[in-house]
Amino acid sequence: MDTQNPNAPTHAHTRVAAKKHPNRRHPHAGLVHDNTRHTTRFTVIGNHLAQHPELSLLAIGLGTHIQSLPAGARVDIKTLAARFPEGTTRIAAALRELEVHGYLRRTRERVPDGRIITRTTSCNQPGHSGSETPRPAPRKRPRRPGGKPLSAVPRPACSAPALLQQATDLLGRLRRDDPRLLLSACDTAHLAPGVAAWLERDVSPTAVRHALTTDLPPEPLHRPAALLAHRLTAQLPPPPPFAPPTPPPPARHPLQTCDGCDRAFRAPDPGHCRDCRSGRTEPLEAV
């Protein structure tokens, strides 16, 4: 019994002639360019953007518009939405497309007045920088054993040698309260003026030691000098209140023996007592 192959064609396909192939363009069909050479007010746009296979038409048009703008122009979402009929949602999506494919870079920077702004950089050819020669990679500086320098500490108004020596001795004894507070000679010399500023403000050495050693973190201290420098600066007490100088006590004269009656009395010089001088013309001595 003969079987029929259902997949076999019922008849052989005729081969389409090359000149009649449907994909062959007619010389008089399709797009025709009528170009005029621009000499002013033009922008060069790469075909990698104009014919990008993954970008949407809105992203391609928005990327072309952004590349035609001068440096310093505003390209935030609100400004673009006010310029074009598309809403903020579609414009934000197009900006994200351009950013994903490398045509935009948006970074956050802090300006001199303290505000944080978004800096937008337009790339006319992703993956290439504007400079022809690549910049050499920055050389990594060898890290010093001490790491970053310690932050500044308060300074006393009068750096007397005795006051600095008292502050140095106080810092050297901190390791008795906590062995982790063992300081090097360099760190001690840096922190001593800060401790002297506390002592100068009528803070007792016990109070300074308590402020530096209380509530330390339980984990190991990788750099105790940095912690002490922060506490000396952040917890610096205010200067003591102004108090007028107290007058010195009155002078107390030594005891003298009266030349007339041998009575003891106080006077700056020897002589007679008050009773013996009552009939005399010599000036009275203060008792």
Helices and strands as residue ranges (DSSP letters): G 18-20, H 47-50, H 57-68, H 77-83, H 88-100, E 104-110, E 116-122, H 161-172, H 174-177, G 179-181, H 185-200, H 205-213, H 224-234, E 255-257, E 264-266
